Amino acid sequence: MGFSGSTKPKDQYVNLLLVSPDFFPTRGGAELRFWRYLPGFRQRGISSQILSGTPVARKLRAVDIESKWYQQEIGSLIVENTVEGFPIRQIRLPDRGPSKRSIILNKELLRLCKESRYCPDVVQFLSSLPPSAGIYLKKLHALGIPSVFAYTLPGKHPSNPLKRILRKVSFRSLCHKLDCIITASIATKNLLLQMGVKSRIEVIPNGVDLKRFRAPQSESERMDLRAKLGIDSKSQVILSIGAIHPRKGVDILLESWILLAKRFPDLHLYLIGMRHDLNASELSGFSNRLDEMVRASNAVERVHFMGYIENVDEYLKAADVLVFPSRREGMPNAVLEAMASGLPCVLTPFIGLSPDLGKANHEYLLVDHDFKAIEDTVSSVLENHDLQNRLGANGRKWVENTMDIQDVLNRYAQLYKNLSKSKI
């Protein structure tokens, strides 16, 4: 079944609809993770379709500019196509305003759900759910369609106490209209419980493809990859993965880089992720500060802003250390994939850090969110091959035991099948 209908017998699959304001094309996060899940879902009898909006201005990529979709009318159909066998419908959303974006997307969702040729067994929401989504969740329930929400990132709480309370009450009310909430860690589940959420909560970790994300099988493979990526065989490489945004902590990493660049003349810093700071006027001061720190390092040519790339696995195999200085996260796939690749990881204690993410100083190193502490720890990793090997081996073993994508896919498929049986 898809947006154009299907002749497949109903009892042979569960029809899943994934909904996100900016799923297509994927830009990372939960959307990219679920896109990678789709072939595994299909193998397990889950027929998946996607309803996507268009990204906010700060998430624009070259492909968006080239397609000129942003010139179309708000609410109009941008894409109705099948990509890699999965039906995708994309609706033009406003560039700003989460509530307005949510209303337009959810109106289209309800329209599709009421069509006789297309009605999902389960709706899975990704990304955030603003308060305006509540009325549409009620209507989904009235149609007898179970709704699931992937709560991947703890929300940012307002500094004003009254606003903080109101936001908590609003979010809790929204959660109670869902049939199930999926979190990637026990820590995130506990946050929901502390807010008084009574809905069903399932903890399903983020799956990692252990065949794609693995350590190089030989030094020759690693050197061949470096040659392919344009990395000198004698260089040392720090890798950081995540959008260029204040929440991700790239500013404190670049402050550390000023010291590291002087200490290691052959060291390079590769920053993989969209530059949100270049597409958002409110981040102009942050962007200017990053540029100033890069210049202050006197190693501009050794800092590489890579943007969004598809071959992250190759850079993980070619690098010497991953630094993840985020301030607030869920269960970060960048760290899981680095561990699976046998790459030593240095993390800061971000909001949302869970014991589900292995053990500090065994699978990864945990360091204060301080530029000098980061510089000292990264230096110790770069100078100690035994430490690199130990962290890399421990991280890989831990991911193998806890985050295998095959186990994760089985759990998702079983959840969707169980929920679909409750459909009225």
JOKA-V856934 format. One record per helix or strand of 2 or more residues. SS is the DSSP state (hx for helix, st for strand). FROM is the first residue (numbers start at 1). TO is the last residue. If there is no record, write none. Layout:
BEGIN
SS;FROM;TO, SS;FROM;TO
END
This chain:
BEGIN
hx;10;12, st;14;20, hx;29;43, st;46;52, hx;57;59, hx;62;67, hx;69;71, st;77;83, st;86;91, hx;98;114, st;122;125, hx;131;142, st;146;150, hx;161;175, st;180;183, hx;186;194, st;201;203, hx;219;229, st;236;241, hx;246;248, hx;250;263, st;267;273, hx;276;278, hx;281;296, hx;300;302, st;303;307, hx;312;318, st;321;324, hx;333;340, st;345;348, hx;355;357, st;364;367, hx;371;382, hx;385;402, hx;405;421
END
